[in-house]
């Protein structure tokens, strides 16, 4: 348990250090935006590319990993969509935002540094598969429901193009694809390039966590205890429990791959959900509150989960 505390508490302490720095007005909005740009476009892609390149070859468990993660994720999304309609009396677009909050983890800023810190390069390949899958499958699914409800006039082809362009322009997804390709074809990379990428990668974890905390400080936190508690239950407990059942008992994934899938499902709600909510002007403040609360509660739940996973 002491080893878990030694890893988890400093990890989440970085998030709240960034939060306190921003709340204390030590960082302006421009500074926070610049830090996020560095993390998103440089540090995290370098971390993912280097670690994926150095990862052991694929074990053949890729289909099982995707099934373990996305069968329960998609099922939970539609159950939450229905509950949002019935229990909270939301229209489909609002219910889709709420449902996405229950299944869309912060696999970038928290997940990647955490699983690589815990399991090393072996965790890189399953981690990048989940990052790409979330961007393509879950974000695309929620966007499709929102577009269908709001009736903005976009045709299916235009919607597909919009999602595809967003995926291609995502530097984390692109870096993951490059890393996987280099890994599979075993192309030697010159040592100076690896060292350059390693320097950027070393900055990814601390900068990503600090930037996340600073970003949370600039988001509104409003009332709505019932909905927030509901999303905490979905995101931090039900989602990882379903993934764990599939990864361990149904598909019997390799231990590290199973641990990565379970931990990624147990992470707090991703900031991308707030971005989507703000873009469509649907429940942005409620989502912002849920992101903040799930991040705070995850200090305890992730620590307990890491201890259980060993």
Kinemage of the C-alpha trace (Angstrom):
@kinemage 1
@onewidth
@group {chain A} dominant
@subgroup {mainchain}
@vectorlist {calphas} color= white
{ca unk a 1} P 0.000 0.000 0.000
{ca unk a 2} L 2.895 2.357 0.743
{ca unk a 3} L 4.172 1.958 -2.829
{ca unk a 4} L 0.709 2.899 -4.145
{ca unk a 5} L 0.682 6.022 -1.992
{ca unk a 6} L 4.191 6.881 -3.191
{ca unk a 7} L 3.001 6.767 -6.821
{ca unk a 8} L -0.609 7.970 -6.739
{ca unk a 9} L -0.486 10.866 -4.296
{ca unk a 10} L 2.389 12.781 -5.957
{ca unk a 11} L 0.717 12.111 -9.312
{ca unk a 12} L -2.570 13.747 -8.299
{ca unk a 13} L -0.805 16.356 -6.166
{ca unk a 14} L 0.600 17.766 -9.414
{ca unk a 15} L -2.946 18.284 -10.697
{ca unk a 16} L -3.976 20.224 -7.605
{ca unk a 17} L -0.727 22.197 -7.616
{ca unk a 18} L -1.693 23.458 -11.069
{ca unk a 19} L -5.208 24.140 -9.818
{ca unk a 20} L -3.973 26.187 -6.845
{ca unk a 21} L -1.490 28.089 -9.004
{ca unk a 22} L -4.258 29.128 -11.395
{ca unk a 23} L -6.719 29.921 -8.599
{ca unk a 24} L -4.034 32.060 -6.960
{ca unk a 25} L -3.724 34.019 -10.219
{ca unk a 26} L -0.100 32.983 -10.678
{ca unk a 27} L -1.031 31.853 -14.196
{ca unk a 28} L -3.040 33.850 -16.688
{ca unk a 29} L -5.352 32.363 -19.310
{ca unk a 30} L -2.712 32.871 -22.008
{ca unk a 31} L -0.106 31.017 -19.960
{ca unk a 32} L -2.447 28.089 -19.320
{ca unk a 33} L -3.360 27.944 -23.008
{ca unk a 34} L 0.332 27.926 -23.958
{ca unk a 35} L 1.092 25.149 -21.488
{ca unk a 36} L -1.786 23.069 -22.851
{ca unk a 37} L -0.498 23.636 -26.384
{ca unk a 38} L 2.975 22.400 -25.433
{ca unk a 39} L 1.535 19.303 -23.752
{ca unk a 40} L -0.986 18.435 -26.466
{ca unk a 41} L 1.160 19.096 -29.536
{ca unk a 42} L 4.663 18.247 -28.313
{ca unk a 43} L 5.142 16.466 -24.979
{ca unk a 44} L 2.335 13.871 -24.997
{ca unk a 45} L 2.827 12.920 -28.681
{ca unk a 46} L 6.569 12.461 -28.000
{ca unk a 47} L 5.822 10.288 -24.954
{ca unk a 48} L 3.390 8.144 -26.904
{ca unk a 49} L 5.596 7.826 -29.991
{ca unk a 50} L 8.763 6.904 -28.065
{ca unk a 51} L 7.076 4.453 -25.700
{ca unk a 52} L 5.059 2.797 -28.474
{ca unk a 53} L 8.186 2.451 -30.596
{ca unk a 54} L 10.030 0.839 -27.659
{ca unk a 55} L 7.110 -1.407 -26.685
{ca unk a 56} L 7.270 -5.190 -27.127
{ca unk a 57} L 5.617 -6.447 -30.307
{ca unk a 58} L 1.833 -6.861 -30.258
{ca unk a 59} L 0.739 -9.974 -28.374
{ca unk a 60} L -2.188 -10.758 -30.680
{ca unk a 61} L -4.632 -9.549 -28.043
{ca unk a 62} L -5.642 -6.376 -29.915
{ca unk a 63} L -9.195 -7.551 -30.855
{ca unk a 64} L -9.767 -8.803 -27.303
{ca unk a 65} L -8.551 -5.503 -25.838
{ca unk a 66} L -10.867 -3.455 -28.039
{ca unk a 67} L -13.811 -5.759 -27.295
{ca unk a 68} L -13.089 -5.657 -23.541
{ca unk a 69} L -13.063 -1.871 -23.538
{ca unk a 70} L -15.660 -0.877 -26.103
{ca unk a 71} L -18.408 -3.486 -25.758
{ca unk a 72} L -19.175 -2.342 -22.190
{ca unk a 73} L -18.406 1.289 -23.089
{ca unk a 74} L -20.904 1.419 -25.949
{ca unk a 75} L -23.511 -0.487 -23.959
{ca unk a 76} L -23.123 1.881 -20.996
{ca unk a 77} L -23.321 4.899 -23.295
{ca unk a 78} L -26.732 3.861 -24.608
{ca unk a 79} L -28.011 2.883 -21.150
{ca unk a 80} L -26.906 6.292 -19.839
{ca unk a 81} L -28.510 7.945 -22.880
{ca unk a 82} L -31.815 6.280 -22.004
{ca unk a 83} L -31.488 7.168 -18.313
{ca unk a 84} L -30.752 10.767 -19.202
{ca unk a 85} L -33.951 10.897 -21.223
{ca unk a 86} L -36.101 9.183 -18.572
{ca unk a 87} L -34.634 10.234 -15.223
{ca unk a 88} L -33.313 13.713 -16.010
{ca unk a 89} L -35.861 14.556 -18.734
{ca unk a 90} L -33.138 15.649 -21.156
{ca unk a 91} L -33.451 15.990 -24.895
{ca unk a 92} L -31.236 13.578 -26.889
{ca unk a 93} L -28.378 16.074 -27.445
{ca unk a 94} L -28.125 16.861 -23.733
{ca unk a 95} L -28.459 13.188 -22.799
{ca unk a 96} L -25.640 12.332 -25.238
{ca unk a 97} L -23.304 14.833 -23.545
{ca unk a 98} L -24.222 13.399 -20.153
{ca unk a 99} L -23.776 9.802 -21.358
{ca unk a 100} L -20.383 10.624 -22.873
{ca unk a 101} L -19.319 11.902 -19.456
{ca unk a 102} L -20.008 8.448 -18.065
{ca unk a 103} L -17.704 6.612 -20.482
{ca unk a 104} L -15.090 9.054 -21.850
{ca unk a 105} L -11.944 8.937 -19.700
{ca unk a 106} L -9.079 11.403 -19.498
{ca unk a 107} L -6.819 8.905 -21.258
{ca unk a 108} L -4.509 11.632 -22.601
{ca unk a 109} L -3.439 13.999 -19.846
{ca unk a 110} L -3.796 11.465 -16.984
{ca unk a 111} L -4.011 7.987 -18.502
{ca unk a 112} L -0.900 7.939 -20.675
{ca unk a 113} L 1.562 9.221 -18.042
{ca unk a 114} L -0.005 7.014 -15.344
{ca unk a 115} L 0.055 3.644 -17.121
{ca unk a 116} L 3.534 4.227 -18.554
{ca unk a 117} L 4.788 5.215 -15.103
{ca unk a 118} L 3.288 2.029 -13.658
{ca unk a 119} L 4.003 -0.520 -16.384
{ca unk a 120} L 6.632 1.001 -18.686
{ca unk a 121} L 6.784 0.604 -22.455
{ca unk a 122} L 4.660 -2.554 -22.381
{ca unk a 123} L 1.643 -0.368 -21.558
{ca unk a 124} L 2.143 1.975 -24.531
{ca unk a 125} L 0.469 -0.091 -27.264
{ca unk a 126} L -2.788 -0.852 -25.410
{ca unk a 127} L -2.854 2.751 -24.182
{ca unk a 128} L -2.578 4.204 -27.692
{ca unk a 129} L -5.258 1.834 -29.000
{ca unk a 130} L -7.670 3.115 -26.351
{ca unk a 131} L -6.760 6.762 -27.038
{ca unk a 132} L -7.486 6.283 -30.752
{ca unk a 133} L -10.613 4.231 -30.091
{ca unk a 134} L -12.094 6.801 -27.728
{ca unk a 135} L -11.484 9.596 -30.225
{ca unk a 136} L -13.012 7.672 -33.112
{ca unk a 137} L -15.733 5.563 -31.493
{ca unk a 138} L -17.045 7.308 -28.373
{ca unk a 139} L -16.572 10.915 -29.454
{ca unk a 140} L -17.943 10.068 -32.890
{ca unk a 141} L -20.953 8.272 -31.396
{ca unk a 142} L -21.894 11.192 -29.141
{ca unk a 143} L -21.390 13.700 -31.959
{ca unk a 144} L -23.661 11.673 -34.237
{ca unk a 145} L -26.480 11.662 -31.628
{ca unk a 146} L -26.105 15.407 -31.035
{ca unk a 147} L -26.097 16.224 -34.727
{ca unk a 148} L -29.134 14.010 -35.340
{ca unk a 149} L -31.071 15.759 -32.547
{ca unk a 150} L -30.136 19.352 -33.262
{ca unk a 151} L -30.862 18.969 -36.968
{ca unk a 152} L -28.105 21.307 -38.069
{ca unk a 153} L -28.514 20.228 -41.679
{ca unk a 154} L -25.242 18.357 -42.001
{ca unk a 155} L -25.448 15.269 -44.157
{ca unk a 156} L -24.038 11.968 -42.991
{ca unk a 157} L -21.091 12.291 -45.361
{ca unk a 158} L -20.233 15.733 -44.022
{ca unk a 159} L -20.490 14.460 -40.451
{ca unk a 160} L -18.196 11.524 -41.220
{ca unk a 161} L -15.697 13.884 -42.832
{ca unk a 162} L -15.792 16.192 -39.827
{ca unk a 163} L -15.059 13.358 -37.395
{ca unk a 164} L -12.347 11.886 -39.639
{ca unk a 165} L -10.547 15.215 -40.019
{ca unk a 166} L -10.670 15.708 -36.257
{ca unk a 167} L -9.088 12.299 -35.697
{ca unk a 168} L -6.348 12.854 -38.288
{ca unk a 169} L -5.488 16.286 -36.863
{ca unk a 170} L -5.203 14.932 -33.323
{ca unk a 171} L -1.417 14.880 -32.686
{ca unk a 172} L -1.725 12.190 -30.003
{ca unk a 173} L -3.485 9.838 -32.408
{ca unk a 174} L -0.979 10.628 -35.183
{ca unk a 175} L 2.005 10.048 -32.884
{ca unk a 176} L 0.516 6.744 -31.767
{ca unk a 177} L 0.056 5.588 -35.346
{ca unk a 178} L 3.646 6.521 -36.230
{ca unk a 179} L 4.966 4.757 -33.151
{ca unk a 180} L 2.964 1.589 -33.869
{ca unk a 181} L 4.148 1.607 -37.505
{ca unk a 182} L 7.810 2.008 -36.532
{ca unk a 183} L 7.376 -0.750 -33.951
{ca unk a 184} L 5.837 -3.185 -36.425
{ca unk a 185} L 8.357 -2.654 -39.252
{ca unk a 186} L 11.290 -2.399 -36.809
{ca unk a 187} L 12.868 0.636 -38.447
{ca unk a 188} L 15.963 1.764 -36.529
{ca unk a 189} L 15.691 5.356 -35.283
{ca unk a 190} L 18.919 7.377 -34.885
{ca unk a 191} L 20.023 7.872 -31.290
{ca unk a 192} L 19.935 11.724 -31.389
{ca unk a 193} L 16.273 11.618 -32.473
{ca unk a 194} L 15.422 9.178 -29.683
{ca unk a 195} L 17.158 11.406 -27.151
{ca unk a 196} L 15.340 14.486 -28.477
{ca unk a 197} L 12.021 12.671 -28.216
{ca unk a 198} L 12.965 11.395 -24.786
{ca unk a 199} L 13.568 14.929 -23.499
{ca unk a 200} L 10.104 15.980 -24.643
{ca unk a 201} L 8.587 12.762 -23.293
{ca unk a 202} L 10.118 13.346 -19.851
{ca unk a 203} L 8.229 16.641 -19.637
{ca unk a 204} L 4.885 15.108 -20.621
{ca unk a 205} L 3.745 13.721 -17.270
{ca unk a 206} L 4.454 16.703 -14.968
{ca unk a 207} L 3.375 19.311 -17.527
{ca unk a 208} L 0.189 17.453 -18.482
{ca unk a 209} L -0.927 17.053 -14.871
{ca unk a 210} L -0.057 20.637 -13.917
{ca unk a 211} L -1.818 21.961 -17.043
{ca unk a 212} L -4.912 19.868 -16.289
{ca unk a 213} L -5.164 21.345 -12.807
{ca unk a 214} L -4.715 24.885 -14.115
{ca unk a 215} L -7.386 24.266 -16.748
{ca unk a 216} L -9.859 22.945 -14.160
{ca unk a 217} L -9.402 26.132 -12.139
{ca unk a 218} L -10.763 28.177 -15.032
{ca unk a 219} L -13.941 26.119 -15.423
{ca unk a 220} L -17.230 26.935 -13.670
{ca unk a 221} L -18.367 24.739 -10.781
{ca unk a 222} L -22.108 24.935 -10.226
{ca unk a 223} L -24.752 23.163 -8.177
{ca unk a 224} L -26.262 19.890 -9.336
{ca unk a 225} L -25.283 17.285 -6.768
{ca unk a 226} L -27.644 14.620 -8.111
{ca unk a 227} L -26.295 14.677 -11.665
{ca unk a 228} L -22.692 14.986 -10.471
{ca unk a 229} L -23.085 12.018 -8.133
{ca unk a 230} L -24.692 10.028 -10.940
{ca unk a 231} L -21.737 10.716 -13.272
{ca unk a 232} L -19.227 9.882 -10.526
{ca unk a 233} L -20.964 6.510 -10.095
{ca unk a 234} L -20.972 5.805 -13.835
{ca unk a 235} L -17.446 6.954 -14.587
{ca unk a 236} L -15.414 5.865 -11.577
{ca unk a 237} L -17.253 2.691 -10.554
{ca unk a 238} L -19.611 1.142 -13.118
{ca unk a 239} L -17.496 1.742 -16.232
{ca unk a 240} L -14.267 0.210 -14.831
{ca unk a 241} L -16.195 -2.665 -13.217
{ca unk a 242} L -17.718 -3.633 -16.579
{ca unk a 243} L -14.362 -3.373 -18.356
{ca unk a 244} L -12.675 -5.422 -15.621
{ca unk a 245} L -15.262 -8.190 -15.993
{ca unk a 246} L -14.666 -8.349 -19.750
{ca unk a 247} L -10.865 -8.012 -19.618
{ca unk a 248} L -10.242 -10.500 -16.807
{ca unk a 249} L -13.046 -13.055 -16.900
{ca unk a 250} L -14.325 -13.021 -20.483
{ca unk a 251} L -11.272 -12.367 -22.688
{ca unk a 252} L -8.472 -13.150 -20.193
{ca unk a 253} L -6.164 -10.400 -21.477
{ca unk a 254} L -2.439 -10.419 -20.680
{ca unk a 255} L -2.008 -8.890 -17.178
{ca unk a 256} L -0.534 -5.545 -18.246
{ca unk a 257} L -3.076 -5.105 -21.049
{ca unk a 258} L -5.939 -5.911 -18.669
{ca unk a 259} L -4.549 -3.463 -16.091
{ca unk a 260} L -4.252 -0.696 -18.704
{ca unk a 261} L -7.840 -1.231 -19.897
{ca unk a 262} L -9.234 -1.194 -16.348
{ca unk a 263} L -7.221 1.852 -15.267
{ca unk a 264} L -8.163 3.808 -18.400
{ca unk a 265} L -11.849 3.084 -17.748
{ca unk a 266} L -11.487 4.197 -14.111
{ca unk a 267} L -10.059 7.629 -14.925
{ca unk a 268} L -12.040 10.850 -14.390
{ca unk a 269} L -14.052 12.469 -17.175
{ca unk a 270} L -11.953 13.922 -20.001
{ca unk a 271} L -11.816 17.624 -20.735
{ca unk a 272} L -12.908 16.780 -24.315
{ca unk a 273} L -16.443 16.257 -23.003
{ca unk a 274} L -16.493 19.864 -21.795
{ca unk a 275} L -15.117 21.038 -25.145
{ca unk a 276} L -17.926 19.202 -26.968
{ca unk a 277} L -20.550 20.511 -24.532
{ca unk a 278} L -19.302 24.075 -24.936
{ca unk a 279} L -19.190 23.776 -28.701
{ca unk a 280} L -22.869 22.811 -28.877
{ca unk a 281} L -23.876 24.909 -25.839
{ca unk a 282} L -25.382 21.869 -24.100
{ca unk a 283} L -24.811 21.339 -20.340
{ca unk a 284} L -21.297 22.783 -20.294
{ca unk a 285} L -21.442 23.907 -16.647
{ca unk a 286} L -22.832 20.563 -15.425
{ca unk a 287} L -20.068 18.714 -17.278
{ca unk a 288} L -17.412 21.077 -15.904
{ca unk a 289} L -18.555 20.353 -12.349
{ca unk a 290} L -18.511 16.595 -12.984
{ca unk a 291} L -14.968 16.768 -14.424
{ca unk a 292} L -13.710 18.585 -11.335
{ca unk a 293} L -15.435 16.244 -8.863
{ca unk a 294} L -14.440 13.013 -10.645
{ca unk a 295} L -10.830 14.220 -10.739
{ca unk a 296} L -10.891 14.891 -6.996
{ca unk a 297} L -12.559 11.573 -6.127
{ca unk a 298} L -10.177 9.673 -8.445
{ca unk a 299} L -7.337 10.412 -6.020
{ca unk a 300} L -8.868 7.763 -3.755
{ca unk a 301} L -10.403 5.405 -6.325
{ca unk a 302} L -7.333 5.177 -8.579
{ca unk a 303} L -5.075 4.595 -5.574
{ca unk a 304} L -7.306 1.742 -4.404
{ca unk a 305} L -7.480 0.300 -7.919
{ca unk a 306} L -3.705 0.379 -8.415
{ca unk a 307} L -3.352 -1.460 -5.113
{ca unk a 308} L -5.889 -4.095 -6.221
{ca unk a 309} L -4.193 -4.556 -9.574
{ca unk a 310} L -0.855 -5.013 -7.868
